[in-house]
Amino acid sequence: MGFWSRLMNFFNIRANAVLDQAEDPGQVMDYSYVKQVEQLQELRRAVADVVTQEKRLEMQQSQLMEKVNTLDAQARQALIAKREDLARMALQRKEAYLTQLNAQEQQIAQLRSQEEKLVEMERKVSTRVETFRTQKEMVKAQYKAAQAQVKINETVTGISKEMNEMTLAMQRAQDKVLNMQARANAMETMIDQGVLGEQGLIGGSSGDALDRELRQIAAQQDVDAQLLAMKQQLQIEGPEPPSSQKEGPATE
């Protein structure tokens, strides 16, 4: 096959309607199989043409043999009639027909030889096409199986990716929850310990601040009362004054 033939086959494959841009191997092999079947059919037509030519020559050969036999009989009749000249003419025509018969016999032999070669070639090509068809179907089945496996793997990969993303999102959510819980616990601890005062409490109501202020005032008043009581107690428990001083107020 020449360069231009290969180039035309390439463009035929590219331009064929059953092929897509992905060049599915199964479709390419289907196209190749169709072309091989077409070649096999052409070969079978060639065999039929040779057989037809052979049969035509055999028919012509039969007709010539009849003429030869007729001329031979006419030559005998002419000799019996003592017409040697007519007998000679009949025998001359007979020789011409015999020459044609010999040529036809050679042509028929050539056609039979060609027919045998074409039949043998047709048998080999038919076997090759059938083998190719079997391999084609097997390759198509393998390709479809591989294609299905790829889709399954892609699906599994997508699921795995989504699961990984969901796992990461879940971990981030759990981390946020733990951080919020830790922050809440820390604030509760600081509030209980009194580390966070009014300024440290975010979102506290004004009533809470007033209560704290009142409690502080009440506590301060308690401290003042206790201090006054202590002073009075110390004055009572101090050194006793002189008796004159004690009796003076009593006499009054």
Secondary structure, DSSP 4 states (H G I P E B T S, - for coil): --HHHHHHHHHHHHH-TT--TT--HHHHHHHHHHHHHHHHHHHHHHHHHHHHHHHHHHHHHHHHHHHHHHHHHHHHHHHHTT-HHHHHHHHHHHHHHHHHHHHHHHHHHHHHHHHHHHHHHHHHHHHHHHHHHHHHHHHHHHHHHHHHHHHHHHHHHHHHHHHHHHHHHHHHHHHHHHHHHHHHHHHHHHHHHT-S-TTT-TT--HHHHHHHHHHHHHHHHHHHHHHHHHHHHHHHTSPPPPHHHHHHHHH-
